[in-house]
Amino acid sequence: MPAGWWLRKRHYFLYVVREFTALPMAVWLLWLLYEIKSASAGPAGYQPPKSLGFVVFSVVCLAFSVYHSYTFLKLAGVIMHLKVLDRPVPSRVIVLTMFGLWAVASLVIGGVLIWFAK
């Protein structure tokens, strides 16, 4: 296949972008693990990153993470096949349920983080 095969169709391009989003997220998570290890030394030994570059990188990683999650959850109706009382659950219901659960989980995690920050 030619090197630019993924540039020919929009669908291919979005697929490759979605797969690429995992790389910056992995780098950010490795950084988080490093920060957690640094924080284990206590408040005296820990200096959180304050550079503009780190903030910009974190925002880009957040955008990639949201895009990755959105595209995956959009496919939940195709991936999952459920039956209730021997009747198939419509894929639209499965997708809406997944997005609802994502919103609830985000609110719960955000609330816990805010509560711990007090």
Secondary structure, DSSP 8 states (H G I E B T S, - for coil): --TTGGGSSHHHHHHHHHHHTHHHHHHHHHHHHHHHHHHTT-TTT------HHHHHHHHHHHHHHHHHHHHHHHTHHHH---EETTEE--HHHHHHHHHHHHHHHHHHHHHHHHHHH-
